[in-house]
Amino acid sequence: MAFNWINPKDYSFNSFLLLERFQIRLMMESSGWHKEKNEWHRSMGVALNANPVVAWYLKRRCPECAALVDAIASEAPKSTDTAEIRKAEVYVLASVEDFTIYTTPESMADNCDFIRGWSKERLYALTDLTGKTVLDVGAGSGRLTFAAAEKAAWVYASEPVGTLREFMREKIISDGIHNVRVLDGLVTELPFPDNTFDVVMSGHVIGDDWDAEVAELTRVCKPGGWLIDCPGDSERDMTPSAELTARGWEEFHYIGSYGKDVYTHRKQIFNAVD
């Protein structure tokens, strides 16, 4: 699905030199997010053959994908036509436009609909953050983190993408924010002890492995604390999450700033097996 967050022609193929290991693995194993797998393989192969430094980086940053990188490159033509090469690069950059825009996090607030159209009051309506210790999982560029920091005692932003972590750290310094800490962490491997946080929140994060992800959010939440799922407003209608409601989460609906359906969710945790 195209998000329309970027013009891929504005990006160099060298942007892939900023990808994390898990991003490379997802991109290579999924052939981007495009349905045309054969075209993706051909375009990626053409681009890799024209950009050996990127091919080198992908193989060494994500060694489990090295054989796949080599195979895709070997099966594609070694073009010398600059227009054909650039067309292939743009196709691949567009196929993972979320990963691509993460290389320029300063552009996300203006270009990502879920940030641009969202109001922090949507988060505040889900739970009282005053004086709480909060974890933002998959914090991205800090949409939820910095909203929560206006009320919470402490906010920890867990984010596995380095460019996004650095963006949040720079904002902390430039804005003089003293109650936010940023660190690495995946939704299934959060670097915190059990029962640490009053509120564990996320948006646009869970959904690849519902049981494992919800279990990890639950693990780090204190008894009596809250799990929050608070996506931003979208230019497309969202649908209710049967997976969350089946797991005991409350669901809330509103019409977002773009006139589209938005659903948020929350669940109070009472013990470790909730």
NUGUTOR-149122 format. One record per residue (C-alpha): residue number from 1; residue in three letters; x, y, z. Coordinates in pm, 1 decimal. Layout:
i NUM&aa ala&px X&py Y&pz Z
...
//
This chain:
i 1&aa met&px 0.0&py 0.0&pz 0.0
i 2&aa ala&px 134.7&py 343.1&pz -94.0
i 3&aa phe&px 142.1&py 595.7&pz 190.0
i 4&aa asn&px 227.7&py 890.4&pz -34.7
i 5&aa trp&px 467.4&py 1024.9&pz 226.7
i 6&aa ile&px 757.6&py 1087.3&pz -9.5
i 7&aa asn&px 856.6&py 1173.4&pz -360.3
i 8&aa pro&px 1112.3&py 894.6&pz -409.1
i 9&aa lys&px 1286.9&py 1099.7&pz -677.3
i 10&aa asp&px 1406.8&py 1328.5&pz -398.0
i 11&aa tyr&px 1607.6&py 1045.4&pz -237.7
i 12&aa ser&px 1943.2&py 895.7&pz -322.4
i 13&aa phe&px 1975.7&py 518.4&pz -333.7
i 14&aa asn&px 2251.7&py 575.8&pz -79.0
i 15&aa ser&px 1970.4&py 632.4&pz 171.6
i 16&aa phe&px 1980.8&py 255.0&pz 217.6
i 17&aa leu&px 2319.4&py 299.4&pz 384.3
i 18&aa leu&px 2121.3&py 419.4&pz 688.4
i 19&aa leu&px 1901.6&py 110.0&pz 718.9
i 20&aa glu&px 1911.8&py -110.2&pz 1027.9
i 21&aa arg&px 1964.4&py -485.1&pz 1014.0
i 22&aa phe&px 1601.6&py -566.7&pz 1083.4
i 23&aa gln&px 1488.1&py -322.8&pz 811.0
i 24&aa ile&px 1717.4&py -482.7&pz 553.5
i 25&aa arg&px 1589.1&py -827.2&pz 646.8
i 26&aa leu&px 1225.5&py -721.2&pz 617.2
i 27&aa met&px 1283.7&py -543.0&pz 286.8
i 28&aa met&px 1478.6&py -823.8&pz 124.7
i 29&aa glu&px 1260.0&py -1108.7&pz 246.0
i 30&aa ser&px 936.6&py -927.1&pz 156.5
i 31&aa ser&px 1060.3&py -778.7&pz -173.7
i 32&aa gly&px 953.5&py -440.4&pz -42.2
i 33&aa trp&px 582.3&py -391.7&pz 15.6
i 34&aa his&px 495.9&py -425.2&pz -356.0
i 35&aa lys&px 288.7&py -708.5&pz -498.2
i 36&aa glu&px 497.4&py -721.9&pz -815.6
i 37&aa lys&px 779.0&py -934.7&pz -674.3
i 38&aa asn&px 946.1&py -1007.1&pz -1009.3
i 39&aa glu&px 962.5&py -638.9&pz -1098.8
i 40&aa trp&px 1094.0&py -556.7&pz -751.4
i 41&aa his&px 1369.9&py -817.2&pz -781.7
i 42&aa arg&px 1469.1&py -687.8&pz -1124.3
i 43&aa ser&px 1471.3&py -323.8&pz -1011.8
i 44&aa met&px 1662.7&py -400.9&pz -694.7
i 45&aa gly&px 1914.5&py -604.3&pz -893.6
i 46&aa val&px 1970.5&py -325.6&pz -1144.8
i 47&aa ala&px 2011.0&py -73.4&pz -862.0
i 48&aa leu&px 2250.7&py -296.0&pz -666.1
i 49&aa asn&px 2467.6&py -362.1&pz -969.9
i 50&aa ala&px 2496.8&py 13.5&pz -1023.8
i 51&aa asn&px 2560.8&py 80.3&pz -654.3
i 52&aa pro&px 2815.4&py -174.4&pz -528.2
i 53&aa val&px 2871.7&py 16.2&pz -204.6
i 54&aa val&px 2504.1&py -25.6&pz -113.4
i 55&aa ala&px 2519.5&py -395.8&pz -203.2
i 56&aa trp&px 2829.3&py -431.0&pz 17.4
i 57&aa tyr&px 2657.7&py -255.2&pz 307.1
i 58&aa leu&px 2336.2&py -461.3&pz 286.9
i 59&aa lys&px 2532.4&py -787.1&pz 292.8
i 60&aa arg&px 2753.3&py -692.1&pz 583.7
i 61&aa arg&px 2490.7&py -513.8&pz 789.6
i 62&aa cys&px 2251.2&py -806.9&pz 744.3
i 63&aa pro&px 2463.7&py -1116.6&pz 679.1
i 64&aa glu&px 2163.3&py -1350.4&pz 678.9
i 65&aa cys&px 2052.4&py -1170.8&pz 359.7
i 66&aa ala&px 2391.0&py -1178.3&pz 185.1
i 67&aa ala&px 2308.7&py -1476.6&pz -36.0
i 68&aa leu&px 1977.0&py -1319.3&pz -135.8
i 69&aa val&px 2144.5&py -987.6&pz -220.7
i 70&aa asp&px 2396.3&py -1168.5&pz -439.7
i 71&aa ala&px 2125.7&py -1374.9&pz -608.9
i 72&aa ile&px 1909.0&py -1072.4&pz -690.5
i 73&aa ala&px 2208.2&py -883.0&pz -829.5
i 74&aa ser&px 2333.5&py -1176.2&pz -1036.3
i 75&aa glu&px 1993.8&py -1233.4&pz -1199.1
i 76&aa ala&px 1953.2&py -867.8&pz -1305.6
i 77&aa pro&px 2112.1&py -693.8&pz -1603.1
i 78&aa lys&px 2419.1&py -478.9&pz -1541.6
i 79&aa ser&px 2281.4&py -165.9&pz -1699.7
i 80&aa thr&px 2492.6&py 134.9&pz -1790.1
i 81&aa asp&px 2190.8&py 344.4&pz -1888.9
i 82&aa thr&px 2163.4&py 615.2&pz -1621.7
i 83&aa ala&px 1792.3&py 667.2&pz -1686.1
i 84&aa glu&px 1719.8&py 294.4&pz -1645.9
i 85&aa ile&px 1929.8&py 278.3&pz -1330.5
i 86&aa arg&px 1757.9&py 579.0&pz -1175.6
i 87&aa lys&px 1415.3&py 438.0&pz -1262.9
i 88&aa ala&px 1507.1&py 115.3&pz -1082.6
i 89&aa glu&px 1638.7&py 305.1&pz -778.6
i 90&aa val&px 1321.7&py 514.7&pz -752.2
i 91&aa tyr&px 1102.7&py 204.8&pz -780.8
i 92&aa val&px 1282.0&py 38.0&pz -490.8
i 93&aa leu&px 1289.7&py 352.8&pz -276.0
i 94&aa ala&px 913.5&py 391.9&pz -325.0
i 95&aa ser&px 852.8&py 26.6&pz -239.8
i 96&aa val&px 967.2&py 87.4&pz 118.8
i 97&aa glu&px 867.0&py 449.9&pz 153.6
i 98&aa asp&px 828.1&py 424.0&pz 530.2
i 99&aa phe&px 1188.8&py 305.9&pz 566.6
i 100&aa thr&px 1295.9&py 569.6&pz 314.2
i 101&aa ile&px 1136.5&py 862.5&pz 496.4
i 102&aa tyr&px 1288.5&py 740.3&pz 824.8
i 103&aa thr&px 1624.1&py 844.4&pz 677.1
i 104&aa thr&px 1497.0&py 1205.6&pz 681.5
i 105&aa pro&px 1296.4&py 1219.6&pz 1005.7
i 106&aa glu&px 1292.3&py 1599.4&pz 997.4
i 107&aa ser&px 1048.9&py 1572.9&pz 703.8
i 108&aa met&px 800.6&py 1342.0&pz 873.4
i 109&aa ala&px 588.9&py 1598.6&pz 1057.8
i 110&aa asp&px 496.6&py 1772.4&pz 733.2
i 111&aa asn&px 462.2&py 1466.2&pz 511.8
i 112&aa cys&px 320.8&py 1183.2&pz 724.7
i 113&aa asp&px -54.9&py 1212.3&pz 761.7
i 114&aa phe&px -58.4&py 1034.6&pz 1100.7
i 115&aa ile&px 160.0&py 1310.4&pz 1247.1
i 116&aa arg&px 44.4&py 1612.7&pz 1049.2
i 117&aa gly&px -326.1&py 1571.5&pz 1124.5
i 118&aa trp&px -307.6&py 1438.4&pz 1480.0
i 119&aa ser&px -397.2&py 1615.4&pz 1805.1
i 120&aa lys&px -224.1&py 1521.7&pz 2130.9
i 121&aa glu&px -560.5&py 1553.9&pz 2303.2
i 122&aa arg&px -644.5&py 1212.7&pz 2150.8
i 123&aa leu&px -373.9&py 1060.8&pz 2368.9
i 124&aa tyr&px -472.5&py 1253.7&pz 2678.3
i 125&aa ala&px -829.7&py 1127.4&pz 2644.5
i 126&aa leu&px -717.8&py 766.3&pz 2688.9
i 127&aa thr&px -551.4&py 790.1&pz 3030.3
i 128&aa asp&px -418.2&py 1036.3&pz 3286.5
i 129&aa leu&px -44.5&py 1074.4&pz 3228.9
i 130&aa thr&px 17.3&py 1322.4&pz 3510.6
i 131&aa gly&px 321.0&py 1221.9&pz 3713.6
i 132&aa lys&px 342.3&py 880.7&pz 3544.8
i 133&aa thr&px 638.7&py 684.0&pz 3413.3
i 134&aa val&px 559.6&py 611.1&pz 3050.1
i 135&aa leu&px 706.2&py 393.2&pz 2775.3
i 136&aa asp&px 653.0&py 473.5&pz 2408.2
i 137&aa val&px 716.6&py 159.1&pz 2202.3
i 138&aa gly&px 826.0&py 214.5&pz 1842.8
i 139&aa ala&px 844.9&py 584.8&pz 1918.9
i 140&aa gly&px 935.4&py 691.3&pz 1564.5
i 141&aa ser&px 1005.4&py 1063.3&pz 1549.9
i 142&aa gly&px 837.1&py 1117.3&pz 1887.9
i 143&aa arg&px 472.0&py 1196.7&pz 1814.1
i 144&aa leu&px 345.8&py 1024.9&pz 2131.4
i 145&aa thr&px 667.1&py 1067.7&pz 2330.2
i 146&aa phe&px 673.3&py 1445.8&pz 2328.4
i 147&aa ala&px 298.7&py 1474.9&pz 2381.7
i 148&aa ala&px 326.0&py 1251.3&pz 2688.9
i 149&aa ala&px 628.7&py 1442.4&pz 2816.9
i 150&aa glu&px 413.0&py 1750.3&pz 2869.6
i 151&aa lys&px 231.3&py 1570.3&pz 3152.4
i 152&aa ala&px 431.4&py 1262.9&pz 3259.3
i 153&aa ala&px 714.8&py 1250.6&pz 3511.6
i 154&aa trp&px 930.6&py 1045.0&pz 3275.9
i 155&aa val&px 894.0&py 913.6&pz 2922.1
i 156&aa tyr&px 1115.0&py 644.0&pz 2775.4
i 157&aa ala&px 1114.4&py 625.3&pz 2395.3
i 158&aa ser&px 1204.4&py 280.5&pz 2263.9
i 159&aa glu&px 1288.6&py 293.8&pz 1892.6
i 160&aa pro&px 1489.1&py 43.8&pz 1682.6
i 161&aa val&px 1577.1&py 285.3&pz 1398.5
i 162&aa gly&px 1892.1&py 485.0&pz 1465.4
i 163&aa thr&px 1804.7&py 789.8&pz 1254.0
i 164&aa leu&px 1481.0&py 830.3&pz 1447.3
i 165&aa arg&px 1654.0&py 793.0&pz 1782.9
i 166&aa glu&px 1903.0&py 1063.5&pz 1687.9
i 167&aa phe&px 1622.3&py 1292.3&pz 1572.0
i 168&aa met&px 1447.6&py 1260.2&pz 1909.6
i 169&aa arg&px 1771.9&py 1319.4&pz 2098.2
i 170&aa glu&px 1838.2&py 1634.5&pz 1897.7
i 171&aa lys&px 1485.5&py 1759.5&pz 1971.7
i 172&aa ile&px 1535.9&py 1692.8&pz 2342.7
i 173&aa ile&px 1845.2&py 1913.3&pz 2335.8
i 174&aa ser&px 1705.6&py 2188.1&pz 2114.5
i 175&aa asp&px 1377.6&py 2212.3&pz 2306.9
i 176&aa gly&px 1532.4&py 2178.8&pz 2652.3
i 177&aa ile&px 1329.1&py 1869.8&pz 2743.5
i 178&aa his&px 1448.5&py 1706.1&pz 3066.5
i 179&aa asn&px 1212.5&py 1411.9&pz 3121.7
i 180&aa val&px 1263.2&py 1201.5&pz 2808.4
i 181&aa arg&px 1517.9&py 926.0&pz 2751.3
i 182&aa val&px 1566.0&py 753.5&pz 2413.5
i 183&aa leu&px 1696.3&py 401.3&pz 2364.2
i 184&aa asp&px 1702.5&py 107.2&pz 2124.1
i 185&aa gly&px 1443.6&py -168.7&pz 2148.6
i 186&aa leu&px 1205.0&py -383.2&pz 1946.9
i 187&aa val&px 842.2&py -434.1&pz 2045.8
i 188&aa thr&px 912.8&py -802.5&pz 2110.6
i 189&aa glu&px 1237.3&py -738.6&pz 2303.5
i 190&aa leu&px 1195.7&py -436.4&pz 2528.6
i 191&aa pro&px 1507.2&py -364.6&pz 2740.2
i 192&aa phe&px 1324.7&py -319.6&pz 3071.2
i 193&aa pro&px 1241.6&py -532.6&pz 3376.8
i 194&aa asp&px 891.7&py -659.8&pz 3444.8
i 195&aa asn&px 636.0&py -419.3&pz 3595.2
i 196&aa thr&px 829.0&py -99.0&pz 3517.2
i 197&aa phe&px 580.6&py 147.8&pz 3365.0
i 198&aa asp&px 250.4&py 307.2&pz 3459.4
i 199&aa val&px 159.4&py 348.4&pz 3092.2
i 200&aa val&px 289.6&py 156.6&pz 2789.8
i 201&aa met&px 179.0&py 318.5&pz 2464.8
i 202&aa ser&px 229.3&py 271.1&pz 2094.5
i 203&aa gly&px 79.5&py 361.4&pz 1760.3
i 204&aa his&px 121.6&py 187.6&pz 1423.1
i 205&aa val&px 347.0&py -73.6&pz 1585.8
i 206&aa ile&px 173.8&py -393.4&pz 1691.1
i 207&aa gly&px 21.0&py -633.2&pz 1442.4
i 208&aa asp&px 298.1&py -854.3&pz 1305.6
i 209&aa asp&px 283.3&py -1102.1&pz 1595.5
i 210&aa trp&px -11.0&py -1009.5&pz 1814.0
i 211&aa asp&px 45.2&py -1255.2&pz 2097.3
i 212&aa ala&px 418.4&py -1193.8&pz 2135.0
i 213&aa glu&px 387.3&py -817.2&pz 2104.1
i 214&aa val&px 97.7&py -776.4&pz 2347.3
i 215&aa ala&px 269.3&py -1012.7&pz 2592.1
i 216&aa glu&px 583.0&py -796.8&pz 2587.5
i 217&aa leu&px 386.9&py -474.9&pz 2637.9
i 218&aa thr&px 205.4&py -641.1&pz 2926.4
i 219&aa arg&px 527.3&py -768.5&pz 3082.8
i 220&aa val&px 676.0&py -421.9&pz 3132.5
i 221&aa cys&px 349.4&py -261.8&pz 3252.1
i 222&aa lys&px 283.7&py -230.6&pz 3625.6
i 223&aa pro&px -27.1&py -393.3&pz 3775.4
i 224&aa gly&px -298.2&py -129.6&pz 3754.4
i 225&aa gly&px -122.8&py 36.5&pz 3461.3
i 226&aa trp&px -250.4&py 93.3&pz 3109.3
i 227&aa leu&px -164.9&py -29.2&pz 2762.9
i 228&aa ile&px -249.2&py 231.7&pz 2499.2
i 229&aa asp&px -277.5&py 197.0&pz 2121.7
i 230&aa cys&px -305.6&py 545.7&pz 1975.8
i 231&aa pro&px -250.5&py 571.7&pz 1600.4
i 232&aa gly&px -245.5&py 910.4&pz 1436.4
i 233&aa asp&px -514.9&py 1040.7&pz 1205.5
i 234&aa ser&px -512.1&py 893.9&pz 856.8
i 235&aa glu&px -618.5&py 1009.6&pz 513.8
i 236&aa arg&px -776.2&py 663.5&pz 477.3
i 237&aa asp&px -1050.2&py 509.0&pz 688.7
i 238&aa met&px -914.9&py 280.5&pz 958.6
i 239&aa thr&px -1094.8&py -37.8&pz 1058.2
i 240&aa pro&px -1167.4&py -169.9&pz 1408.3
i 241&aa ser&px -906.7&py -405.5&pz 1551.2
i 242&aa ala&px -1072.5&py -739.6&pz 1616.3
i 243&aa glu&px -735.1&py -868.7&pz 1738.8
i 244&aa leu&px -716.8&py -613.9&pz 2020.5
i 245&aa thr&px -1080.7&py -632.3&pz 2125.9
i 246&aa ala&px -1054.5&py -1012.3&pz 2134.2
i 247&aa arg&px -770.5&py -965.9&pz 2381.9
i 248&aa gly&px -978.9&py -746.8&pz 2612.6
i 249&aa trp&px -885.8&py -399.2&pz 2490.7
i 250&aa glu&px -1147.1&py -123.8&pz 2495.7
i 251&aa glu&px -1209.6&py 38.7&pz 2160.1
i 252&aa phe&px -1285.2&py 405.1&pz 2092.8
i 253&aa his&px -1384.9&py 568.0&pz 1765.1
i 254&aa tyr&px -1364.5&py 923.3&pz 1635.0
i 255&aa ile&px -1373.0&py 1103.9&pz 1303.8
i 256&aa gly&px -1024.6&py 1236.0&pz 1243.3
i 257&aa ser&px -901.2&py 1562.0&pz 1101.4
i 258&aa tyr&px -923.8&py 1423.7&pz 746.8
i 259&aa gly&px -1287.0&py 1316.6&pz 794.4
i 260&aa lys&px -1190.1&py 947.7&pz 821.8
i 261&aa asp&px -1259.4&py 681.0&pz 1084.9
i 262&aa val&px -991.4&py 642.6&pz 1353.0
i 263&aa tyr&px -987.0&py 376.9&pz 1626.2
i 264&aa thr&px -788.7&py 388.9&pz 1949.3
i 265&aa his&px -762.7&py 120.5&pz 2215.5
i 266&aa arg&px -663.4&py 74.7&pz 2576.3
i 267&aa lys&px -643.3&py -201.9&pz 2835.6
i 268&aa gln&px -578.9&py -189.5&pz 3207.3
i 269&aa ile&px -339.2&py -450.6&pz 3336.1
i 270&aa phe&px -414.1&py -611.3&pz 3669.9
i 271&aa asn&px -163.5&py -897.3&pz 3677.7
i 272&aa ala&px 107.2&py -1055.2&pz 3466.1
i 273&aa val&px -129.4&py -1289.8&pz 3283.1
i 274&aa asp&px -379.1&py -1022.7&pz 3164.3
//
